[in-house]
Amino acid sequence: MRARKVLLIENARANGVSFAAALKRRYQVHVAHSGKQGLALAQITRPDVIVLDAASLRTSGNRICAQLRAKLGELPIIHIQASDGSKKTASQADVVLHPPFTSRKLINRIERFVFQPGGEVLTVGPFTLNIEQQTLTTPWSEKKLTPKLVTLMEQFMRRPNETLERVEL
């Protein structure tokens, strides 16, 4: 099995905790210290996931995230935004995290993109249903479902944009 590649874009002198050490234990990590450097490195290395630590860069990171999305397409992006409490800004990232959180939480988010679990996975729009693990992943959270809810969600996701009769359910 090949080593999974993660591109970490963070400030060279991160005042907070750098996630590089924790990520290097599990992945092949490339570190960039600016958005421009990160974009160039991403085009060369083609990572499996990009982690944009905008909090350490002291920016919202939305413009960097938009550039990454425009140039790299559907490559998964995890955006770490400083939570200033005033307003939530729109990001084009797949996952947005607000500090403080542990490196374990970041690794769990990365695992969603690099690990393909056994069993069937259904994706409709921003929702992903793992039938075997009985989990529903949304852009905001991941929920463990009961077996009955998994069956209902499966019915709805297999026939999107259709009205299902009560009898069918």
Disulfide bonds with the S-S distance in Angstrom:
none
